[in-house]
Amino acid sequence: MVGTGFAGGSHVEALRRVPGVEVAALAGSSDERARAAAGRLGVPAAAGDYRTLLADASIDAVHNCTPNDLHHEVTSAALEAGKHVLAEKPLAMDAAETADLVGRAERAGTVTGVCFNYRHYPLVAEARAMLADGRAGRPHLIRGAYLQDWLLDAADWNWRLQSERSGASRAIGDIGSHWMDLLQHVTGGRIARVYARLGRLHEERLRPAGPSQTFDRGGGADAERVAVDTEDFATVLFELDGGCPGVFTVSQVTPGKRNGLTFEIDAGAVSLAWDQEHPNALRIGRRDRPNEVLVRDPALLSPSAAALAHYPAGHEEGWPDGLKNLFLDFYAAVDAHGSGAPHESSVATFADAHRITCAVEAILESHREGRWVEVGAGG
Ligand code: SOE
């Protein structure tokens, strides 16, 4: 595990529930931080330099949970060392870097994937199955949002507020990227063109002298006032490659929305609505008979969705379980790589993540130029 923040901690916890996987060591930005995190998470070895882990031949796979500006460097080095790599999103800082990593992964030939974790919920898989097998009909209109409030106050601070660490886009890059990946995964379509407006609640924020983690609240009295150059919120009109139109809103400053990722897909036979904060229900809208709320009951789900539900109905599963599902899939792919057995994976590929970065860049360009922008191949 490389990285000691929110992502690193949640990965270690979910990996504990993946049979056959052992978290061997954890690397951080210093010996001290790595040791503290390893102690907290119960990981047996710690290193202040991730290269120590890469040199260890007994380590098969690396999770890259570093801040965005280190993604390309750490992932490239891990591939070079012949490791399987599960990379946190965004795959890298910009499309030139993500395109480069797609090539490196192909050349390395190890198993690679990107942590677009919202794909791996049972009722997301059910919506996907209903669209893929025709039960839902063809999508003709899409709506959605990804809304949070952890950056509402000017005193809320995190490295994501520094574009040199996080990338040119923040709200879209950090969470809009999840929404776009999820939508593409569920519908099987691709966002082909976008028209976007971005905005900021705070032109300046208060940066604390000490460290702060994702989702920490407020800074201390010693905070320094700094200018912000990335967006707090955005609205995006888009069209899928088949022509289906849609719209989504992204915000990290919406009071009361902690991790409110939602989609609504209107299709010919039914509409499908899902909400990450209530992940065990899929709303199925109908015209000629009563609407349904399909709950996460393995006995009632399609096989691809039931495979992601580990407990009986009423025994609720959520965010940590989606992450576990992603890792079960990734490590099944690692096993299959070793044995040569076939494995069909739902984990986002480096190429999928590159395409998302191209969409993020198209959104920035659309805002800058005030026009529709085609999502290019980038790189
Ligand atoms: C912060 O916005 C964050 O931790 C994102 O970086 C994650 O990708 C998202 O899943 C939850 O929120």
Residues whose N, C-alpha, C, O or C-beta is under 5 A from the ligand:
A	BS01	SOE	D174 T214
